[in-house]
Amino acid sequence: MRFKDVFSIIGPAMVGPSSSHTAGAVRLGRVARQLLGCRPERAEVTFYGSFAQTYLGHGTDLAIVGGLLDYDTDDLRIAHSLSHAEAAGIRVELRQGTGPAPAAHPNTARIRCFAPSPSPADGSQTAVSMIDRIEMIDMTGMSVGGGTIEIARVDGFPVRFSAVYFTLVLWHSDRRGLIAEAAGLLYRHNVNICSMETGRKERGGDALTVFETDAPVPDSLLLGMKALAGVRAMRVVNLGDRTGE
């Protein structure tokens, strides 16, 4: 992955000893939470590679759980995130993965988040992006240095995005013309696409598309996306620290 600027190498303002093992891990947790669309009731975190060997000493477990609580990288509450999660009723299971990492980087984590039932909006997403309830998110991501992350897989779909930009994620059927219609909506709302990834499990089956954009996606556009035939769910990922440059 090409670093965006010098601050991507130095890392963000953060709590913890390592931009890779703590700041990046916080961001992985926040992306998983935003994909779920609410604070999870239960989370399973599996560490691989370097994460699995050093997560206790570097606070990677605290960082990911802090991200699931929607703490930012410099939030002092990260140091006590496990107790905060317990107080909030979130059951967290931490595991060391066996075998090769499911992504091509030593700092890899798989995060499975489960929504409570019922799952009210908790302020982490707009009302429009909370239209579709998602029961569970299965996300694999990597912390690649300087607090920068890459998401490699969501719900079994191979995708690639960094959460550096404003990000729109669509779960949809693999219908001819759907991606062109979604891109056309972004064009008509004057939202520039800086990258796009589509993953599918089989031709004509389920698919997932990720648009990274230079500007926030307005609610009116989200409503238009929701109306497209074949779109089953959508989420906006916005970590709040991007410039879109």
Steps between C-alpha positions, in 0.01 A plus 500: 500500500632850415497735798286808450732752668776528761241480779401157372854389586536681832152400609209693650465647848452185701494314827736203511854401409460417131329666207466158333394294799282756676395793279439278198322247718265771633408586143433136415258480791325822398455380141348173623259690725395737223441211261277338761322833547475495880685407815543121493357273764775243444835502322753234409849629421761264356860618474748368244872536440671777691168604654460151650851503646499848653141621542509486881822699534403759240139537611359388167212331680419823685528695174263285295242491779539877536420530130192284547394750766557775237798652683744692281874429498581766763217416741641438849219253569672247272718388791187376679295395197457137609339604828293763319377238255406269786313784674314568174392136476729413208639147512848489347692184412867537409675222308839422350457372148665180384644441159575767241344844529189547281659816354848573369636697795636399844275752679170337415180468703165342426212671680155346521238735651145407593218752533274506805134414459329736458770731367405867539706771335765614744617812325789341309319516165249727334133403499516427128793257524327319787209397275628143463571293806816289478515211746871427475816635337800280425794725410868429442736795506868587522692776676768581246700771678465851635144436613397426141272202441371289213181300507546177304173312546144578613246220554706267284529748210854585388525879492768759564450839661691720742233712674723799424221645288125519545381147434165362387447124528214326315381143548313407183418238242737452208259666257611631161502881502468549876853634550458737205176628652669552839792682338251713305333606824834610640568695180164675508561604861843638402684243715831392346602133527866458590491120509254213464517131589245226437516151644264215419480137598348371177363637176146628544507448878579732788749783464651784698622830354708765671518857370763732648412863424654845532195648672238382748202314358182703563188337642309569179752290309475219758125491452556468127743214555250326723241517220723316251373152423723240665651719775440322829700709748742789509731669745710814507848471651639833616784502751494879506871561439516509122542798274426332167815649347 
